[in-house]
Amino acid sequence: MNSLNGIRVLDLSRVLAGPWCTQTLADLGADVIKIERPGVGDDTRTWGPPFLKNAEGKDTAESAYYLGANRNKRSVTCDISQLEGQMLIRELVKHCDVFVENFKVGDMVRYGLDYASLMAINPKLVYCSVTGFGQTGPYRDRAGYDYAIQGIGGLMSVTGERDDLGGGPQKVGVAVADLFTGMYATVAILAALRHAERTGEGQQVDMALLDTQVAMLANLGSNYLVSGKVPARAGNAHQNIVPYQVFEVMPPEGSPSGTRDHLILAVGNDGQFAKFCAVAGCPELALNPLYALNADRVRHRAELIPLLESLMKTRTKADWLPALEAAKVPCGAINSLGEVFADPQVLERNMVSHWPHPVEPGLRLVASPIKMSRTPVRQDLPPPMLGQHTSEVLSEILGLPMDQQTLLRTKGVIE
């Protein structure tokens, strides 16, 4: 038994923010029906390479990008630009608890699939709209993509190396505005379902990537609102904690000339700083009134960091890491993805899952990080092929006879 058994989600979203939300709901046990355009499907099906390869070693239509955000779902093709397709969606809505879409503001009204229209059919429906800028405001009609949102929402202004070290604005390596919006949407949907359970009232959830990006500025947003000072890029350093950054260390013995190695030192409090200084053989630094307290270390960052940089280069990562870990000083290596997925802790925590995909029976994907003692996450439906479950869903939920399904296929409404 899974946490969301009995909850059915009609998913008209594509790309990442919406699918990330519905994948989490599916992992928790919801029956997620992914509606895709006939012949095309989710945009990310073509976002590659890499693609899964068939038995002859040739690329298929299954991109790694799509596979990473659509497990545990069923795929139904439906052309909502046709009247018959809109009617199918409205019939399915009668049997669903949640509706998720990420069309441009106003598009769903044209199809008769907007919040007001569907609530008239199913008053308990939780209707989640995911857009770049939300349903209101001067930017509501703009298309919003993660890259642009990272820029508009301030994240790129605080990501990247310092200007005086030759840095410039830098986006985060994964689409964090999309991912965070998907997770916030999941939380909001669960709260709205709880409300609908108590009162019988559904509601609209209005999720905007820009809202989420502003919210996830977190302490940097608070820093600005409290101080009025605009934070600058700090590279791998922390704005409020010192020393909390990447340091270069001595390369391993026998390394080729020019080899550089690094580790992360993340001293979070004054006690940890004293322990670090003891391991480093410079306990006097922790007693220096310029550095004893974190607030003073932040104020005197420019003097302290060069001292630590010289110190860290005197020993290798293999020497530093065990010594610091033994002293309970937070630190870490900077792993490649190859090293991540070979890491014994990642392996022990089962963060790689295996799926019986029709193209690749041994498909490996990143697993859900959610671990629950009584209602574990699902792992029974690999990311679906385009339209794989169309007939199954229309027969099971709507009882639609096969001759009617054949007629809809002839018209291109389904595939």
N, C-alpha and C positions, 0 to 999 in steps of 0.2 A: 504494500500500500504506500502510495506517495502522498505528499502533503496536499497537492491540488487535484487529486483524483476527483472526477466529476465536473471539473471546470472546463468549459470549451471556449477556445479563443479563435476568432476569425481574423487572420493576419493578412492585411492588404499592404504591408510595408515591404520595402526592399532596401538593398544596400547594407547598412550597418546598424544605425541607432535603433530602428524598429525591430529588425531581426534579432539584435542582441537582447532586447527586452523579451521578445517572445520565445527565444531559445531558453532563457532562464526560466520562464513560466513552464515551458515544455519539460525542462530538466526536473522541475518540481512536481511534475505529474499531470499538468494540463494537457488536454487534447488540442494541439495547435494545428489548425488547418491553414496552410499557406496558399493564398490565392496568387497565381502567377499568370502573366500574359501568355496566351497560346503562341507557341513557336519561338518565344524569346525568353520568357521567365525573368527571374530576378536579374537586375543589371550585372551583379557580381559573378554570375555564371560565366561571363566572358572576360573577367578581370584576371588575366594571367598572361604568360605562364607564371607559376607551374600549374599544370592540369594533371588529373589522374590519367594514367596511360592504360590502354587496353592490352589484351594478351599479345598483340603484335608489337607492343612498345610505342604505339602512336597516341598522340594526345586525344582525349575525349572532350566532351563538353562540360566536364565537372572540374571547375577551378578550385584550387586550394582555398582561395578567399571565400567562396560560397560555402564550401564544406565547413569552414571554421565558425559559421554563425547560424547554422540551420539544422542541427541535429534534433532528433526526437520530434520532428514535425511531419505532417502529411501534405503533399503537394497536389493542388487541384488547379487546373488551368481554367480560366474564365475571362472572356473579353467583356469588361464592364462598360466598354463604349457602345455595346449593342444592348438594346432593350431587354432581350432574353437573358443576357448576362447579368444585368442589373436586377432582374426579377429573381434569378437564382441566388444572388447575394442576399436579397431581402428575405427569401425563404430560409436561407441558412441562418440569418440573424435571429430568427424566431427560436432557434435551438442553441444559441450561444450566450455566453455570459460576458464576454469581452470582445471588443472590436478595436483593432489597431490599424492605423493608416498613417502614411507620411506623404500624402499628396500635397501639392501647393494649396495655399489657402483659397477656398472657393471652388476647387475642382470637384469635390465630393457633392456639392450642391447641384452641379450640372448633371451628375449621375443619379441624383435622388438617393445618395448614400451618406448624406450629411447627418450630423448629430440629431437635429430636430426630426428628420424623417425616420431615422431608425429607432429613436426613442418612442415614437408613436406606435411602432410595431412591437417593441420589447422594452417596457418601462424600466426594467431592472438592468438594462445593458450598461456596462462600463465602456465608454467610448473614448479611446486614447488617440489624440492627434499629435504627431511628432513633426515639427517643422524647424526651419532654421531660426526663425525670429518670433514665432508664436502667432496666435490668432488675432492679436491686436497690435497697435503701434505703427509708426511710420514706415517700418521695414517689413511689415507683414507679407507683402507681395514679393519680396525678394527671395531668390533661391539661396539657401544657406548650406554651405559645405564645410566639413570639419576644418579644412586648411584655412579657409577664410575666417571661420569663427575663432580659431586659435589666435588669429591676428586681431580681429575686431574686438574680441573679448579680453585682450591684454596678456594672454599667456605667452605669446612670442616676445613681448616686450621684456619679460623676465626670464626667458629661456635662451641660453647661448652664453658664450664667453663675454667677459667684460670688454667694453669698448677700448679701454686703454691697453688691452692685450690683443687687440686686433679682431675682436669678436663682432657679432652682429645678430640680428633676430634669427631665431631658430625654432622650427616647429618640433613638436615631440614626435618620436619615431613611430608611434602608433596613433590612431585617430581617437585621441582621448575625449574630445568633446562628444563625438558619437557614442563612445562606450559609456561615458558617465551619464549621458542623457538616457541611454538604454537602461542603465541600472536605476536611475531616479524614476524612470517611467515604470519599471517593475514594482518599485516600492509604492508608488502612487496607485497603481492598479490594484495591488493587494489591499491597500487601505480602502479604496473605493468598493472593492468586493465585500469587505467587512461591513461597510456602511449599507450596501445593498442587501446583505444578509439580514441585517437588523431591521431595516426600514422598508425594504422592497423598492427603494429608489436608486436608479442608476444615476450616472453623472458623466460629464465630459472632463477628461484630463487633458490639459493644454500644456504640452511639453515643448520647450524651445531650446535649441542647442545654445543660443547666446545666453539665455537665462542660466543654463547649467554651467557654461564656461565662466560666467561672472561668479556664480556661487562657489565653484571649485578653485577660485583664487585663494580661498581659505585665509590663512594667516597673512598673506601678502595683501589681500583686500582689506583686512582689518588694520594692518599696519598703515596703509594709506589713509583710511577713514579716521583713524585715531590721531595720526601725526600730521597729515596733510602733505607728507613727503612722498613723491613718486618713487617707488622702488626701481633700482637699476638692475641690469643683468649681472649675475654673480657667478656665471659659469657653473662649476660643480660645487661651489661653496653654498652654505646656508645663510639666509639673510639675518637670522636671529640667534644663531648658535655658532660658536667657535671653540675648537676646531671641528668642523663637520664638512668634509670635502674629500676630493680625490688627491692623493699624494703620490708622487713618483718615488719608487724605491729602487734599490740596487738590483740590476738584472741578475738572473741565475748564473752561477759560475759556468763558464764555457759558452755563454751565449755569443752569437755573432756580434761583431762590432756595430754599434748603433742601436742595439736592442734596448727598448725601454719597457719597464714594467710598472704597474700601478696597484694601489689598493685604496679602499675606502676607509677612512677613519671618521667615526660618527659619535663623537663625545657629546653626550646629552646633558650632563650635569657636572657640577664642580667635583664631586667625589670621583667620577670617572676620569676627569682631567688629572687629578692627583695620581690615580692608578696608572694612567698612561705615562705620566712623567716618571714614575718609579720604574716602569718597564723600559722606558727609553733611557734611563740612567741620568735623568736631569730633575731630581725631585725638587730642586730649588725653584724651578719655574712655577710650580704649584703654590709656592709660598710668596712669590713676588706679588705685591699688591696691585701691579698692573694687570696680572693675569689670573689671580686667584678666583675671581668670580666671573661667571659667564658674561654679565653685562660689561665688565671691564675688558674681557677678552674681545668682545665685539667692538668696543670703542678703540682698542689698540690692536685690531686685526692686522693693520699694515706693518706693525713691528713684530708681532708674534709669528705670523705665518712664514716669513722667510727663515726664521730660526728653525721652525719645525720642518720646513722643506729640506733644509740642509741635513737635519737630523735623520729624516726618514730615508734619505739616500745612502745612509751608512750600512743598511742591512737589507737583505732580500725579503721578498714576500713570504717565502717559506720559513724565514726566521721570525718575521713580525707577527704573522697571523696566529700561530699557536701560542705565542707569548701573550699577545693581547687578549685572545680568547680565554686563556687560563686566568687572566686578571679581571675578566668580565668587562672588558672595554669593547664596546661595539665596533666591529670592523668587518670587512668582507672583500672578497675577490671581485673582479669585474669579468664575468663569464661571457663567452660567446654562446649562441643558442645551442651549438653542439655540446658545449660543456654543461649548459643548463639541463638539457634532457638526458645527460649521463650522470647528473649529480645524484648521489645516493639518497639525499633527503627528498628530492623531487620524485625519485623512483619509489621510495618508501611510501610517499603520500599519494601514489597512484595518479599522478598528474598527466599521464598519457593513457588514453582510453583506446580500446580496439573495437572496430565496428565491422559487421558483415555486409559491406557495401557490394551492390551488384557488379560494379566494375573492379573493385579491389577488396576481396574478402577479408584481408588483413589490414584494412585501413586504420591508420593511427591518427588520432586527433588529440588536441589539448583537452583535458577533462574539465568538468565543472569543479571549482574549488570548494563548493558547498558540501559539507560532511555533516550528516544528521544521524543521530543514534537510532531513531525509531522510524523515520520516513525518509529513507535514502533517495538520492536523485535517480532518475531513470537512465537506462542505457539500453534501449531496445529498438529504437528506430534510427538507422543511419540517415545522414542528410539525403533527402529524397531526390530521385531523378525528376525531371520536369514532367508534371502531370501524372506522376506515378500512381496517385491515389484518387484520381478524378472519379472514375466509375465507382470505386469502393465507397467514397464519401457520399456521392449523390444517391447511391442505392441504400446505404445504411441509414443516413440521416433524413433524407427526403423521400425515400421510397420511389425514386424516379425510375419508371420502366425503361428497359434497354432500348425499345424503339424510339422513345423520346430522346434518350441520350444520343442515339445514332443521328437523329434529326438535328440536334444541337451541334454535333460534330460536323455534319454536312454544311451547316451555316458558318462554321468557324467560331462558334461561341465557346466551345470547349475543345480539348484536343486529347 
